[in-house]
């Protein structure tokens, strides 16, 4: 099975304690470790039972990788209560289990073959959008969890808020999700996964769950049942369901240009050859944005596109074509995945130049807190680590920027944004589009203004 990562013993023991926190196992109980690997959780269950002088329940470990399954069999040879199966857990399973514990594989959709994607989309309700394998493990495990049974999984925290996991959140709300425990970022040595330990009981859902954040804050929260993000509730805020949002007054909200080879296309301002000046435009990255109120570009981006975002023909590139054809640069360009479907000198993503060449708000993608700045020059090309929003009416840009940097907007973003390393906030277009704004901004858009004139003349 792809996505295998060894779970540290201390984390295993913590999860086993949560699994048995409300009821100790008895000999007739059945316990499952799906994707058991070499049996770390099975060993943890046996340690707990020995420490608490309890009989070991019947344990089934399922592992698709034959080598790891064989190692687990050797490890528990002679233990009658342990059965290791070499099988794909995501195939139909008729068993029922009183306890389920595990660390399912984390495999994004890009790591799956086309046949795997098709099968999973056919067999699993949670295989929607850009799903991850661990959500399918969760669905399958809940499907074989006996009434009053308990499940403890450690997974990435992303299922709380990404759009692709909306079906997973709806499924979870049909069970009693009792606890969300945010494990340390460095729980898995060498990997940064932002893990969360989820404890679930197969009983009538109360809608309430206990949350323990990485900073030690604990709270009881109630999350929505319709698949909306759980993050606002988890972070102690509320989701706003009415009123205008940033998307209502912007023609575009997205991350900046992805070239796929910034080392080729991005050049310090003072190092742009004179013959390439006509192709060079001011550009900023997230790191260069910092917390400046006015972006001050230190670099230029060489654009093989015109002002409307049309990719220039090679015959139109002149000196830029010679520059890009230099062997080392051309090798870097040809190594990009986008060249399978695009000309070798094109950017990874086509730049929306008509929108970029307008007054816009800029914000770095990851930071301790979001900080917005206005590009009134209309000349800055934001790179992929910068988000930009283009107001429908340029006149509101300064006031809108002031609001986005204000305490109410910052509080909302802190409650709704993903977390990155060190607790930093990670922006996303979908989150920015939902950001509530004061009503007066919405009244400045052409559509709203026209509607007001119609009402006044009626």
PyMOL commands that set and color helices and strands:
alter all, ss='L'
color gray80, all
select helices_A, chain A and resi 9-19+40-51+66-75+109-111+114-123+133-143+157-160+163-172+231-234+246-249+262-265+269-271+274-279+286-289+314-317+319-325+327-334+337-340+353-356+394-404+407-416+421-423+429-434+439-442+446-457
alter helices_A, ss='H'
color red, helices_A
select strands_A, chain A and resi 30-34+58-63+82-86+97-102+145-156+176-182+195-201+208-212+218-222+250-255+266-268+280-284+299-302+360-364+366-367+372-375+381-382+386-391+418-419+425-426
alter strands_A, ss='S'
color yellow, strands_A
deselect
rebuild
show_as cartoon
